[in-house]
Amino acid sequence: MNKHSVTSGIARTRATLAIAVVVIAAAVWAVSATQRSTAERVFEESAAAERMLTAMLDQETGLRGFALTRERSFLEPFDRGVRDFDAAADDAREHADDGQRRSIDGLERTADRWRTLAEQEVALLARFPNRPLRTDEALRRKRVFDSFRRQSTDFSAALTAHRHEKLDEAGLVSVLVIVALAALFGGFGFTVVERQAKRALARRDREREYRRTQAEFAETMQIMRNEGEAHDLVKNHLERVIDGGRVTVLNRNNSDNRLYAATPVGDDAELDEKLVDAEPDSCLAVRLGRQYEHGADSDPLLSCELCGKSAAEVICSPSLVGGEVIGSVLVRNERALQSEERHRISESVSQASPVLANLRNLAIAETRAATDALTGLPNARSCRDNLKRMVAHAARTVSPLSAVMFDLDHFKRVNDRHGHGMGDDVLASIGEVVRATLRGSDFGGRYGGEEFLLLLPSTDQHGALELSEKIRHAIAQLEFQQPELHVTASFGIATYPLDALDADSLLRMSDRALYVAKSQGRNRIELVDAASAVTEQHHGVPQDA
């Protein structure tokens, strides 16, 4: 098919569609005009019927008021109702057909009959003001008025039925016209319109699903408790919505001098090896602060040494917060990614970045608030919090918990003879010893000054003695710049629930055992039960502990 034929076909298509639009619009306009005319006429009839009933009610109200009071002023609604009824009847007759006019004539005859009875009653009451009301006449008027009400109701129902009938007829005509025109142009328009409709529907469905999943992701990000959870959520979200995608979240450490994989790399051993001791600038997305792409459809001037050829299609998006790059999200796939998928990656990373930054800052703040700056161990507040938590856990699990309180011997002499700088070095070395000796489930912190607290879950007295001896020996073996400087420590051990049943008592009992170790010569370990008799005979320890 040549260019001219294609152009002619397009012109014919446009002309046919234009004619179809004009014809359908004319037909719909004609039907709508008929419906509007019918609706207006029926509305006028219904309004006139309603006014007739209202006028009769006004007459009845005026008659009742005059009958009760004998005052002429109460006949004003009666007179007004007579005038309004006649006007409403004329309006109703103007818009009515033959059948409706007969109904209107019947309403007028009934209204005239009631009005005659009412005027007779008015005349009698005006002539004889003290004359009592006649019950039989009132009942007779009531029967006539009730007859008028029924006729009015039937007339209104007939008008409603007539309106529905006309509207149904007009609707049927509209449907027939539209069906005929649709059949005429349907064969031609089906292919074009249906195809476009399907594409639009599929596009809307994709957009709706896109927004739903992104909203779910953004909402779930807000309830993440730490960076690890948030990193896993980013990975799971993108791998769920990008078919075949392999996602790795890269994160800068707190010192900003290393880039590591915060989520598993997968089976890419080469990438895993490159991430060992990787610097942040090794990732181009982090270095440039913008999305990096490498694939069949892109040929970057500079390839990323970290992930440039780790898959057929690579997209790495930086996590930017306030102009600072805190990491990146690496997406690898063996097929070219669609523009929608690229947009999803960028939007997801943008949504996640502020949350990741907040979680990081919160973790840093919590760590600093709970950490002793000199030793790197948890501080006194953290010691007390963990003591309560671990005692409660031991109570729930019905397992022992040993508390070890130890104190450096004669630490004041170290400060006096070697200076506070050396004293700080000693305390920092103690922190190293504690961290190197404790198990992953154990807790060790600086309780204050040269005093330290160890909490050993699921550990009885025997186990606490063994671990305390390791730490005591390690402290005694410490070497410093001054050869004459030697440091020792005294230990006190108390075990829950053997020696105490609550956190405060456990701490107090371990401190009592430490007191005994001090009083018995220092550089030793004492248990609560062995110290009980001794504490009764001592009331203090030397000032230079």
GUZA-146756 format. One record per residue (C-alpha): chain; residue number from 0; x, y, z. Coordinates in steps of 0.1 Angstrom, whole numbers, padded with zeros to 4 digits, always signed. Each point is the difference from the previous one (the first is absolute). Example, Ala and Ser with C-alpha at 12.3 -4.5 7.8 and 13.67 -1.06 7.14 Angstrom:
2
<r "A",0,<+0123,-0045,+0078>>
<r "A",1,<+0014,+0034,-0007>>
% end
This chain:
545
<r "A",0,<+0000,+0000,+0000>>
<r "A",1,<+0015,+0033,-0011>>
<r "A",2,<+0001,+0032,+0019>>
<r "A",3,<-0029,+0015,-0020>>
<r "A",4,<-0023,-0029,+0008>>
<r "A",5,<+0009,+0002,+0037>>
<r "A",6,<-0008,+0037,+0000>>
<r "A",7,<-0033,-0006,-0018>>
<r "A",8,<-0010,-0027,+0024>>
<r "A",9,<+0008,+0022,+0030>>
<r "A",10,<-0021,+0028,-0016>>
<r "A",11,<-0029,-0023,-0006>>
<r "A",12,<+0002,-0013,+0035>>
<r "A",13,<-0001,+0034,+0014>>
<r "A",14,<-0029,+0011,-0022>>
<r "A",15,<-0020,-0031,+0009>>
<r "A",16,<+0006,+0005,+0037>>
<r "A",17,<-0010,+0037,-0004>>
<r "A",18,<-0033,-0009,-0017>>
<r "A",19,<-0007,-0027,+0026>>
<r "A",20,<+0006,+0026,+0028>>
<r "A",21,<-0023,+0025,-0017>>
<r "A",22,<-0028,-0025,-0007>>
<r "A",23,<+0001,-0014,+0035>>
<r "A",24,<+0001,+0035,+0015>>
<r "A",25,<-0031,+0010,-0020>>
<r "A",26,<-0019,-0031,+0010>>
<r "A",27,<+0008,+0004,+0036>>
<r "A",28,<-0009,+0037,-0001>>
<r "A",29,<-0034,-0008,-0015>>
<r "A",30,<-0008,-0027,+0025>>
<r "A",31,<+0013,+0022,+0029>>
<r "A",32,<-0022,+0029,-0013>>
<r "A",33,<-0031,-0024,+0000>>
<r "A",34,<+0008,-0012,+0035>>
<r "A",35,<+0005,+0035,+0012>>
<r "A",36,<-0033,+0012,-0015>>
<r "A",37,<-0019,-0029,+0014>>
<r "A",38,<+0016,+0005,+0034>>
<r "A",39,<-0008,+0037,+0001>>
<r "A",40,<-0036,-0006,-0010>>
<r "A",41,<-0006,-0027,+0026>>
<r "A",42,<+0017,+0021,+0026>>
<r "A",43,<-0023,+0029,-0008>>
<r "A",44,<-0030,-0023,+0003>>
<r "A",45,<+0012,-0015,+0033>>
<r "A",46,<+0007,+0035,+0014>>
<r "A",47,<-0035,+0012,-0010>>
<r "A",48,<-0016,-0031,+0016>>
<r "A",49,<+0020,+0006,+0032>>
<r "A",50,<-0011,+0037,+0000>>
<r "A",51,<-0036,-0011,-0004>>
<r "A",52,<+0003,-0022,+0031>>
<r "A",53,<+0017,+0027,+0020>>
<r "A",54,<-0027,+0025,-0010>>
<r "A",55,<-0027,-0024,+0013>>
<r "A",56,<+0019,-0005,+0032>>
<r "A",57,<+0002,+0038,+0004>>
<r "A",58,<-0038,+0002,-0004>>
<r "A",59,<-0006,-0027,+0025>>
<r "A",60,<+0024,+0017,+0025>>
<r "A",61,<-0019,+0034,-0005>>
<r "A",62,<-0034,-0017,+0005>>
<r "A",63,<+0012,-0017,+0032>>
<r "A",64,<+0015,+0032,+0015>>
<r "A",65,<-0032,+0020,-0008>>
<r "A",66,<-0022,-0028,+0015>>
<r "A",67,<+0019,+0001,+0032>>
<r "A",68,<+0004,+0037,+0005>>
<r "A",69,<-0028,+0016,-0022>>
<r "A",70,<+0025,+0026,-0010>>
<r "A",71,<+0000,+0011,-0037>>
<r "A",72,<+0038,+0003,-0001>>
<r "A",73,<+0003,-0038,+0001>>
<r "A",74,<-0018,-0002,-0033>>
<r "A",75,<+0030,+0016,-0018>>
<r "A",76,<+0017,-0034,-0007>>
<r "A",77,<-0034,-0013,-0012>>
<r "A",78,<-0004,+0028,-0025>>
<r "A",79,<+0037,-0003,-0011>>
<r "A",80,<-0004,-0037,-0004>>
<r "A",81,<-0030,+0005,-0023>>
<r "A",82,<+0020,+0023,-0023>>
<r "A",83,<+0031,-0022,+0001>>
<r "A",84,<-0020,-0031,-0008>>
<r "A",85,<-0016,+0015,-0031>>
<r "A",86,<+0034,+0012,-0012>>
<r "A",87,<+0017,-0033,+0006>>
<r "A",88,<-0029,-0019,-0018>>
<r "A",89,<+0005,+0023,-0030>>
<r "A",90,<+0037,-0007,-0001>>
<r "A",91,<-0005,-0037,+0003>>
<r "A",92,<-0025,+0000,-0028>>
<r "A",93,<+0024,+0019,-0022>>
<r "A",94,<+0026,-0028,+0000>>
<r "A",95,<-0024,-0030,+0003>>
<r "A",96,<-0012,-0024,-0027>>
<r "A",97,<-0036,-0011,-0004>>
<r "A",98,<+0002,-0027,+0027>>
<r "A",99,<+0016,+0023,+0025>>
<r "A",100,<-0025,+0028,-0007>>
<r "A",101,<-0028,-0024,+0010>>
<r "A",102,<+0018,-0006,+0032>>
<r "A",103,<+0004,+0037,+0006>>
<r "A",104,<-0037,+0005,-0008>>
<r "A",105,<-0008,-0026,+0027>>
<r "A",106,<+0022,+0018,+0025>>
<r "A",107,<-0017,+0033,-0007>>
<r "A",108,<-0035,-0015,+0004>>
<r "A",109,<+0010,-0015,+0034>>
<r "A",110,<+0016,+0032,+0010>>
<r "A",111,<-0031,+0020,-0010>>
<r "A",112,<-0022,-0023,+0020>>
<r "A",113,<+0021,+0003,+0031>>
<r "A",114,<+0003,+0038,-0005>>
<r "A",115,<-0038,+0003,-0003>>
<r "A",116,<-0004,-0019,+0034>>
<r "A",117,<+0027,+0022,+0015>>
<r "A",118,<-0016,+0032,-0012>>
<r "A",119,<-0034,-0011,+0014>>
<r "A",120,<+0017,-0006,+0034>>
<r "A",121,<+0017,+0034,-0001>>
<r "A",122,<-0033,+0018,-0008>>
<r "A",123,<-0018,-0018,+0028>>
<r "A",124,<+0027,+0007,+0025>>
<r "A",125,<+0002,+0037,-0011>>
<r "A",126,<-0037,+0004,+0004>>
<r "A",127,<-0003,-0019,+0033>>
<r "A",128,<+0034,+0005,+0018>>
<r "A",129,<-0011,-0020,+0031>>
<r "A",130,<-0013,-0029,-0020>>
<r "A",131,<+0019,-0032,+0009>>
<r "A",132,<+0018,-0020,-0027>>
<r "A",133,<-0020,-0027,-0017>>
<r "A",134,<+0018,-0033,+0002>>
<r "A",135,<-0019,-0016,-0029>>
<r "A",136,<+0009,+0029,-0023>>
<r "A",137,<+0037,-0002,+0011>>
<r "A",138,<+0000,-0038,-0007>>
<r "A",139,<-0016,+0007,-0034>>
<r "A",140,<+0027,+0025,-0009>>
<r "A",141,<+0027,-0024,+0012>>
<r "A",142,<-0013,-0027,-0022>>
<r "A",143,<+0001,+0023,-0030>>
<r "A",144,<+0035,+0013,+0009>>
<r "A",145,<+0012,-0036,+0004>>
<r "A",146,<-0014,-0008,-0034>>
<r "A",147,<+0020,+0030,-0014>>
<r "A",148,<+0032,-0013,+0017>>
<r "A",149,<-0005,-0034,-0016>>
<r "A",150,<-0006,+0015,-0034>>
<r "A",151,<+0031,+0022,+0004>>
<r "A",152,<+0021,-0030,+0010>>
<r "A",153,<-0012,-0020,-0029>>
<r "A",154,<+0007,+0030,-0023>>
<r "A",155,<+0035,+0004,+0013>>
<r "A",156,<+0006,-0038,-0004>>
<r "A",157,<-0013,+0002,-0036>>
<r "A",158,<+0024,+0029,-0007>>
<r "A",159,<+0029,-0019,+0014>>
<r "A",160,<-0009,-0031,-0020>>
<r "A",161,<-0004,+0022,-0031>>
<r "A",162,<+0034,+0016,+0006>>
<r "A",163,<+0017,-0034,+0004>>
<r "A",164,<-0017,-0013,-0031>>
<r "A",165,<+0012,+0030,-0021>>
<r "A",166,<+0035,-0001,+0014>>
<r "A",167,<+0001,-0038,-0007>>
<r "A",168,<-0011,+0007,-0035>>
<r "A",169,<+0026,+0027,-0005>>
<r "A",170,<+0026,-0023,+0016>>
<r "A",171,<-0010,-0028,-0023>>
<r "A",172,<+0003,+0023,-0030>>
<r "A",173,<+0034,+0011,+0012>>
<r "A",174,<+0012,-0036,+0005>>
<r "A",175,<-0013,-0010,-0035>>
<r "A",176,<+0017,+0030,-0016>>
<r "A",177,<+0033,-0007,+0018>>
<r "A",178,<-0002,-0037,-0007>>
<r "A",179,<-0007,+0006,-0037>>
<r "A",180,<+0029,+0025,-0003>>
<r "A",181,<+0023,-0023,+0020>>
<r "A",182,<-0008,-0028,-0023>>
<r "A",183,<+0007,+0022,-0030>>
<r "A",184,<+0033,+0013,+0012>>
<r "A",185,<+0009,-0029,+0023>>
<r "A",186,<+0017,-0022,-0025>>
<r "A",187,<+0024,+0028,-0009>>
<r "A",188,<+0004,+0015,+0034>>
<r "A",189,<+0004,-0032,+0020>>
<r "A",190,<+0035,-0007,-0011>>
<r "A",191,<+0013,+0035,+0007>>
<r "A",192,<-0021,+0009,+0031>>
<r "A",193,<+0002,-0034,+0016>>
<r "A",194,<+0037,-0002,-0004>>
<r "A",195,<+0005,+0035,+0014>>
<r "A",196,<-0024,-0009,+0029>>
<r "A",197,<+0020,-0031,+0009>>
<r "A",198,<+0032,+0019,-0001>>
<r "A",199,<-0014,+0027,+0022>>
<r "A",200,<-0015,-0025,+0024>>
<r "A",201,<+0032,-0020,+0002>>
<r "A",202,<+0019,+0033,+0006>>
<r "A",203,<-0024,+0010,+0028>>
<r "A",204,<+0003,-0034,+0016>>
<r "A",205,<+0037,+0002,-0001>>
<r "A",206,<+0000,+0035,+0014>>
<r "A",207,<-0025,-0010,+0027>>
<r "A",208,<+0021,-0030,+0010>>
<r "A",209,<+0031,+0021,-0001>>
<r "A",210,<-0014,+0026,+0023>>
<r "A",211,<-0014,-0027,+0023>>
<r "A",212,<+0033,-0018,+0004>>
<r "A",213,<+0019,+0033,+0004>>
<r "A",214,<-0024,+0012,+0027>>
<r "A",215,<+0002,-0033,+0018>>
<r "A",216,<+0038,+0002,-0001>>
<r "A",217,<+0001,+0036,+0012>>
<r "A",218,<-0024,-0008,+0028>>
<r "A",219,<+0019,-0031,+0011>>
<r "A",220,<+0033,+0020,+0000>>
<r "A",221,<-0014,+0022,+0027>>
<r "A",222,<-0003,-0029,+0025>>
<r "A",223,<+0035,-0013,-0004>>
<r "A",224,<+0018,-0004,+0033>>
<r "A",225,<+0036,+0002,-0012>>
<r "A",226,<+0022,+0003,-0031>>
<r "A",227,<+0002,-0038,-0005>>
<r "A",228,<-0037,-0004,-0003>>
<r "A",229,<-0003,+0030,-0023>>
<r "A",230,<+0028,-0013,-0023>>
<r "A",231,<-0017,-0034,-0003>>
<r "A",232,<-0033,+0017,-0008>>
<r "A",233,<+0016,+0020,-0028>>
<r "A",234,<+0015,-0031,-0015>>
<r "A",235,<-0032,-0021,+0003>>
<r "A",236,<-0022,+0028,-0014>>
<r "A",237,<+0021,+0005,-0032>>
<r "A",238,<+0006,-0037,-0006>>
<r "A",239,<-0038,-0006,+0003>>
<r "A",240,<-0010,+0027,-0025>>
<r "A",241,<+0029,-0004,-0025>>
<r "A",242,<-0001,-0034,-0017>>
<r "A",243,<+0034,-0016,+0002>>
<r "A",244,<+0016,+0028,+0019>>
<r "A",245,<+0028,-0006,+0025>>
<r "A",246,<+0003,+0027,+0025>>
<r "A",247,<+0028,+0009,+0024>>
<r "A",248,<-0001,+0029,+0024>>
<r "A",249,<+0034,+0016,+0005>>
<r "A",250,<+0006,+0021,+0031>>
<r "A",251,<+0027,+0024,+0012>>
<r "A",252,<+0014,-0008,+0035>>
<r "A",253,<-0003,+0026,+0027>>
<r "A",254,<+0036,+0012,-0007>>
<r "A",255,<-0009,+0005,-0037>>
<r "A",256,<+0032,-0018,-0010>>
<r "A",257,<-0014,-0033,-0011>>
<r "A",258,<-0028,-0013,-0022>>
<r "A",259,<-0015,-0034,+0009>>
<r "A",260,<-0030,-0021,-0010>>
<r "A",261,<-0028,+0005,+0024>>
<r "A",262,<-0020,-0029,-0016>>
<r "A",263,<+0013,-0033,-0015>>
<r "A",264,<+0018,+0003,-0034>>
<r "A",265,<-0012,-0034,-0011>>
<r "A",266,<+0021,-0023,-0022>>
<r "A",267,<+0021,+0028,-0015>>
<r "A",268,<+0034,-0010,+0015>>
<r "A",269,<+0018,+0027,-0020>>
<r "A",270,<-0021,+0028,+0013>>
<r "A",271,<+0002,-0014,+0035>>
<r "A",272,<+0038,+0000,-0002>>
<r "A",273,<+0001,+0036,-0013>>
<r "A",274,<-0021,+0011,+0030>>
<r "A",275,<+0026,-0011,+0024>>
<r "A",276,<+0015,+0032,+0015>>
<r "A",277,<-0016,+0019,-0029>>
<r "A",278,<+0002,+0038,+0002>>
<r "A",279,<-0031,+0021,-0006>>
<r "A",280,<+0015,+0016,-0032>>
<r "A",281,<+0003,-0035,-0016>>
<r "A",282,<-0037,+0003,-0007>>
<r "A",283,<-0006,+0026,-0027>>
<r "A",284,<-0036,+0006,+0012>>
<r "A",285,<+0014,+0010,+0034>>
<r "A",286,<+0028,+0020,-0015>>
<r "A",287,<-0021,+0019,-0025>>
<r "A",288,<-0031,+0003,+0021>>
<r "A",289,<-0023,-0011,-0028>>
<r "A",290,<-0013,-0032,-0016>>
<r "A",291,<+0025,-0021,-0018>>
<r "A",292,<-0011,-0024,-0029>>
<r "A",293,<+0020,-0025,-0020>>
<r "A",294,<-0017,-0023,-0025>>
<r "A",295,<-0008,-0007,-0036>>
<r "A",296,<-0018,+0033,-0004>>
<r "A",297,<+0026,+0021,+0017>>
<r "A",298,<+0037,+0006,-0005>>
<r "A",299,<+0014,+0021,+0029>>
<r "A",300,<+0032,+0018,-0006>>
<r "A",301,<+0013,-0012,+0034>>
<r "A",302,<-0009,-0035,+0012>>
<r "A",303,<-0004,-0008,+0037>>
<r "A",304,<+0028,-0021,+0013>>
<r "A",305,<-0022,-0016,+0026>>
<r "A",306,<-0031,-0011,-0019>>
<r "A",307,<+0005,+0011,-0036>>
<r "A",308,<-0001,-0035,-0016>>
<r "A",309,<-0017,-0020,+0027>>
<r "A",310,<-0031,-0006,-0022>>
<r "A",311,<-0013,+0007,-0035>>
<r "A",312,<-0020,+0029,+0014>>
<r "A",313,<+0012,+0020,+0031>>
<r "A",314,<-0017,+0030,+0016>>
<r "A",315,<+0015,+0014,+0032>>
<r "A",316,<-0020,+0028,+0018>>
<r "A",317,<+0016,+0021,+0028>>
<r "A",318,<-0018,+0006,+0033>>
<r "A",319,<+0001,+0037,+0002>>
<r "A",320,<-0011,+0019,+0032>>
<r "A",321,<+0006,+0037,+0002>>
<r "A",322,<+0027,-0001,-0026>>
<r "A",323,<+0019,-0028,+0018>>
<r "A",324,<+0003,-0035,-0015>>
<r "A",325,<-0005,-0026,+0027>>
<r "A",326,<+0001,-0030,-0023>>
<r "A",327,<-0015,-0014,-0032>>
<r "A",328,<-0023,-0027,-0013>>
<r "A",329,<+0014,-0023,-0027>>
<r "A",330,<-0025,-0017,-0024>>
<r "A",331,<+0013,-0027,-0024>>
<r "A",332,<-0019,-0018,-0027>>
<r "A",333,<+0007,-0021,-0030>>
<r "A",334,<-0025,+0019,-0021>>
<r "A",335,<-0004,+0037,-0009>>
<r "A",336,<-0022,+0018,+0025>>
<r "A",337,<-0031,+0019,-0011>>
<r "A",338,<-0003,+0038,+0007>>
<r "A",339,<-0028,-0008,+0026>>
<r "A",340,<+0024,-0023,+0018>>
<r "A",341,<+0028,+0027,+0000>>
<r "A",342,<-0025,+0025,+0013>>
<r "A",343,<-0011,-0024,+0027>>
<r "A",344,<+0036,-0005,+0012>>
<r "A",345,<+0006,+0037,+0002>>
<r "A",346,<-0032,+0007,+0018>>
<r "A",347,<+0005,-0029,+0025>>
<r "A",348,<+0035,+0011,+0008>>
<r "A",349,<-0012,+0036,+0005>>
<r "A",350,<-0028,-0012,+0023>>
<r "A",351,<+0023,-0022,+0020>>
<r "A",352,<+0030,+0024,+0004>>
<r "A",353,<-0014,+0024,+0026>>
<r "A",354,<-0012,-0030,+0021>>
<r "A",355,<+0034,-0017,-0002>>
<r "A",356,<+0017,+0033,+0010>>
<r "A",357,<-0023,+0004,+0030>>
<r "A",358,<+0005,-0036,+0011>>
<r "A",359,<+0038,+0005,-0003>>
<r "A",360,<+0000,+0032,+0020>>
<r "A",361,<-0023,-0015,+0026>>
<r "A",362,<+0022,-0030,+0004>>
<r "A",363,<+0031,+0022,+0003>>
<r "A",364,<-0017,+0022,+0025>>
<r "A",365,<-0012,-0030,+0021>>
<r "A",366,<+0035,-0015,-0001>>
<r "A",367,<+0016,+0032,+0011>>
<r "A",368,<-0025,+0006,+0027>>
<r "A",369,<+0005,-0036,+0014>>
<r "A",370,<+0038,-0002,-0005>>
<r "A",371,<+0029,+0011,+0021>>
<r "A",372,<+0023,+0020,-0022>>
<r "A",373,<+0032,-0010,+0017>>
<r "A",374,<-0004,-0038,+0001>>
<r "A",375,<-0024,-0005,-0028>>
<r "A",376,<-0022,-0021,+0024>>
<r "A",377,<-0036,+0008,+0009>>
<r "A",378,<-0003,+0027,+0027>>
<r "A",379,<-0016,-0001,+0034>>
<r "A",380,<-0035,+0007,-0013>>
<r "A",381,<+0003,-0028,-0025>>
<r "A",382,<+0012,-0023,+0027>>
<r "A",383,<-0031,+0007,+0021>>
<r "A",384,<-0023,-0004,-0029>>
<r "A",385,<+0015,-0033,-0011>>
<r "A",386,<+0001,-0013,+0036>>
<r "A",387,<-0038,+0004,+0003>>
<r "A",388,<-0006,-0014,-0035>>
<r "A",389,<+0022,-0031,+0006>>
<r "A",390,<-0014,-0007,+0034>>
<r "A",391,<-0035,+0001,-0014>>
<r "A",392,<+0011,-0024,-0028>>
<r "A",393,<+0016,-0024,+0025>>
<r "A",394,<-0032,+0000,+0020>>
<r "A",395,<-0021,-0008,-0031>>
<r "A",396,<+0023,-0028,-0012>>
<r "A",397,<+0008,-0013,+0035>>
<r "A",398,<+0037,+0001,-0006>>
<r "A",399,<+0029,+0014,+0021>>
<r "A",400,<+0016,+0034,-0005>>
<r "A",401,<+0033,+0009,+0015>>
<r "A",402,<+0010,+0036,+0007>>
<r "A",403,<+0037,+0007,+0004>>
<r "A",404,<+0011,+0033,+0015>>
<r "A",405,<+0038,+0006,-0003>>
<r "A",406,<+0021,+0030,+0010>>
<r "A",407,<+0036,+0009,-0009>>
<r "A",408,<+0023,-0002,+0031>>
<r "A",409,<+0017,+0032,+0012>>
<r "A",410,<-0010,+0018,-0031>>
<r "A",411,<+0004,+0034,+0018>>
<r "A",412,<+0038,-0008,+0002>>
<r "A",413,<+0001,-0004,-0038>>
<r "A",414,<-0014,+0035,-0005>>
<r "A",415,<+0022,+0015,+0027>>
<r "A",416,<+0032,-0016,-0011>>
<r "A",417,<-0004,-0002,-0038>>
<r "A",418,<-0025,+0027,-0008>>
<r "A",419,<-0036,-0001,-0010>>
<r "A",420,<+0010,-0006,-0037>>
<r "A",421,<+0015,-0033,+0010>>
<r "A",422,<-0031,-0007,+0021>>
<r "A",423,<-0022,+0005,-0031>>
<r "A",424,<+0023,-0024,-0019>>
<r "A",425,<-0005,-0026,+0027>>
<r "A",426,<-0038,+0003,-0001>>
<r "A",427,<+0000,-0002,-0038>>
<r "A",428,<+0021,-0032,+0003>>
<r "A",429,<-0025,-0015,+0024>>
<r "A",430,<-0027,+0007,-0025>>
<r "A",431,<+0020,-0020,-0026>>
<r "A",432,<+0004,-0029,+0024>>
<r "A",433,<-0037,-0001,+0008>>
<r "A",434,<-0011,+0001,-0037>>
<r "A",435,<+0026,-0027,-0009>>
<r "A",436,<-0011,-0024,+0028>>
<r "A",437,<-0038,+0002,+0001>>
<r "A",438,<-0022,-0022,-0020>>
<r "A",439,<-0025,+0014,-0025>>
<r "A",440,<-0029,-0004,+0025>>
<r "A",441,<+0019,+0016,+0029>>
<r "A",442,<-0001,+0036,+0010>>
<r "A",443,<+0029,+0021,+0013>>
<r "A",444,<-0001,+0037,+0009>>
<r "A",445,<+0018,+0027,+0020>>
<r "A",446,<-0021,+0006,+0030>>
<r "A",447,<+0019,+0031,+0012>>
<r "A",448,<+0036,+0011,+0007>>
<r "A",449,<+0022,-0031,-0001>>
<r "A",450,<-0030,-0023,+0008>>
<r "A",451,<-0014,-0024,-0026>>
<r "A",452,<-0031,-0023,-0002>>
<r "A",453,<-0003,-0033,-0019>>
<r "A",454,<-0033,-0017,-0005>>
<r "A",455,<+0002,-0037,-0010>>
<r "A",456,<-0034,-0016,-0011>>
<r "A",457,<-0005,-0037,+0005>>
<r "A",458,<+0031,-0001,+0021>>
<r "A",459,<+0003,-0014,+0036>>
<r "A",460,<+0026,+0008,+0026>>
<r "A",461,<+0025,-0025,-0015>>
<r "A",462,<-0002,+0015,-0035>>
<r "A",463,<+0002,+0035,+0014>>
<r "A",464,<+0031,-0010,+0020>>
<r "A",465,<+0017,-0014,-0032>>
<r "A",466,<-0007,+0031,-0021>>
<r "A",467,<+0009,+0024,+0028>>
<r "A",468,<+0033,-0018,+0004>>
<r "A",469,<+0008,+0004,-0037>>
<r "A",470,<-0006,+0037,+0003>>
<r "A",471,<+0020,+0004,+0032>>
<r "A",472,<+0029,-0019,-0015>>
<r "A",473,<-0002,+0021,-0032>>
<r "A",474,<+0000,+0032,+0020>>
<r "A",475,<+0030,-0011,+0020>>
<r "A",476,<+0019,-0007,-0032>>
<r "A",477,<-0005,+0034,-0015>>
<r "A",478,<+0031,+0019,-0009>>
<r "A",479,<+0004,+0038,-0003>>
<r "A",480,<+0027,+0025,-0010>>
<r "A",481,<+0011,+0003,+0036>>
<r "A",482,<+0015,-0034,+0008>>
<r "A",483,<-0006,+0004,+0037>>
<r "A",484,<-0038,+0005,-0005>>
<r "A",485,<-0020,-0031,+0008>>
<r "A",486,<-0037,-0001,+0003>>
<r "A",487,<-0022,-0026,+0019>>
<r "A",488,<-0037,-0002,+0007>>
<r "A",489,<-0023,-0014,+0027>>
<r "A",490,<-0032,-0018,-0009>>
<r "A",491,<-0034,-0007,+0018>>
<r "A",492,<-0025,-0025,-0014>>
<r "A",493,<-0037,-0003,+0008>>
<r "A",494,<-0024,-0024,-0018>>
<r "A",495,<-0037,+0003,-0007>>
<r "A",496,<-0021,-0016,+0015>>
<r "A",497,<+0024,-0016,+0025>>
<r "A",498,<+0012,+0032,+0016>>
<r "A",499,<-0027,+0026,-0010>>
<r "A",500,<-0035,+0001,-0015>>
<r "A",501,<+0000,+0034,-0016>>
<r "A",502,<+0024,+0023,-0019>>
<r "A",503,<+0008,+0024,+0028>>
<r "A",504,<+0007,-0028,+0025>>
<r "A",505,<+0022,-0019,-0026>>
<r "A",506,<+0021,+0032,-0005>>
<r "A",507,<+0002,+0006,+0037>>
<r "A",508,<+0012,-0036,+0007>>
<r "A",509,<+0026,+0000,-0027>>
<r "A",510,<+0013,+0034,+0014>>
<r "A",511,<+0001,-0016,+0035>>
<r "A",512,<+0021,-0029,-0013>>
<r "A",513,<+0023,+0025,-0017>>
<r "A",514,<+0004,+0018,+0033>>
<r "A",515,<+0011,-0033,+0016>>
<r "A",516,<+0025,-0006,-0028>>
<r "A",517,<+0015,+0034,+0008>>
<r "A",518,<+0001,-0005,+0037>>
<r "A",519,<+0016,-0035,-0005>>
<r "A",520,<+0031,+0013,-0018>>
<r "A",521,<-0012,+0010,-0036>>
<r "A",522,<+0008,-0016,-0033>>
<r "A",523,<-0025,-0028,+0008>>
<r "A",524,<-0035,-0012,-0006>>
<r "A",525,<-0027,-0005,+0026>>
<r "A",526,<-0035,-0015,+0000>>
<r "A",527,<-0029,+0013,+0020>>
<r "A",528,<-0003,-0030,+0022>>
<r "A",529,<+0037,+0000,+0009>>
<r "A",530,<-0002,+0037,+0008>>
<r "A",531,<-0030,+0000,+0022>>
<r "A",532,<+0018,-0005,+0033>>
<r "A",533,<+0028,+0024,-0008>>
<r "A",534,<-0022,+0029,-0009>>
<r "A",535,<-0015,-0001,+0035>>
<r "A",536,<+0034,+0008,+0015>>
<r "A",537,<+0011,+0028,-0025>>
<r "A",538,<-0016,+0034,-0004>>
<r "A",539,<+0022,+0016,-0027>>
<r "A",540,<+0030,-0004,-0022>>
<r "A",541,<+0031,+0021,-0002>>
<r "A",542,<-0005,+0033,-0020>>
<r "A",543,<+0027,-0011,-0024>>
<r "A",544,<-0020,-0029,-0014>>
% end
